[in-house]
């Protein structure tokens, strides 16, 4: 159930029109996490490769969230990546 909710949020976030925040560097970092997640989730056919790549992406997402404390955007994508 939670997994389906997070997947739905991810699809909504990916489909929603991009709204720039007041921090273009953060926006770019979050977009990279989003794009990498989508590539892994939908274009990497082997589940083991997906897990390996998602594990690496978890670290990147955590770094972005730590770089921008108190911001929801990086935390949302960190949660999406970790939930996979």
C-alpha positions in Angstrom: 0.0 0.0 0.0 2.7 2.5 1.0 4.8 1.4 -2.1 1.8 2.1 -4.3 1.3 5.5 -2.7 5.0 6.5 -3.2 4.9 5.2 -6.8 1.8 7.4 -7.4 3.5 10.4 -5.9 6.6 9.8 -8.0 4.5 9.6 -11.2 2.6 12.8 -10.2 5.9 14.5 -9.4 7.4 13.4 -12.7 4.3 14.4 -14.7 3.7 17.7 -12.9 4.9 20.8 -14.6 8.3 21.9 -13.3 8.1 24.9 -11.0 11.4 26.4 -10.2 12.2 27.2 -6.6 14.3 30.1 -5.4 17.4 27.8 -5.7 18.3 26.7 -9.3 21.2 24.6 -8.0 18.9 22.6 -5.8 16.4 22.3 -8.7 19.0 20.9 -10.9 20.3 18.4 -8.3 16.7 17.2 -7.6 16.0 16.9 -11.3 19.1 14.7 -11.7 17.9 12.4 -9.0 14.4 12.3 -10.6 15.8 11.6 -14.0 18.2 8.9 -12.8 15.4 7.2 -10.8 13.1 7.2 -13.8 15.8 5.7 -16.0 16.6 3.0 -13.5 12.9 2.2 -12.8 11.7 2.1 -16.3 14.7 1.5 -18.6 16.9 -1.0 -16.7 15.3 -4.4 -17.3 17.3 -6.5 -14.8 16.0 -6.3 -11.3 19.4 -6.9 -9.7 20.9 -4.1 -11.8 18.0 -1.9 -10.7 18.7 -2.6 -7.0 22.4 -2.0 -7.5 21.9 1.3 -9.2 19.2 2.4 -6.8 21.5 1.7 -3.9 24.1 4.1 -5.5 21.3 6.7 -6.1 20.3 6.5 -2.5 23.7 7.9 -1.5 23.4 10.7 -4.0 19.9 11.6 -2.9 21.0 11.6 0.7 23.8 14.0 -0.2 21.4 16.4 -1.9 18.9 16.3 1.0 21.8 17.0 3.4 23.0 19.9 1.2 19.6 21.5 1.3 18.2 20.9 4.9 14.6 21.8 5.5 13.7 21.6 1.8 10.9 19.2 0.8 12.0 18.6 -2.7 15.2 16.7 -2.0 13.5 14.8 0.9 10.7 13.7 -1.4 13.1 12.2 -3.9 15.3 10.7 -1.3 12.1 8.9 0.1 11.1 7.8 -3.4 14.6 6.3 -4.1 14.8 4.6 -0.7 11.3 3.2 -1.0 12.3 1.3 -4.1 
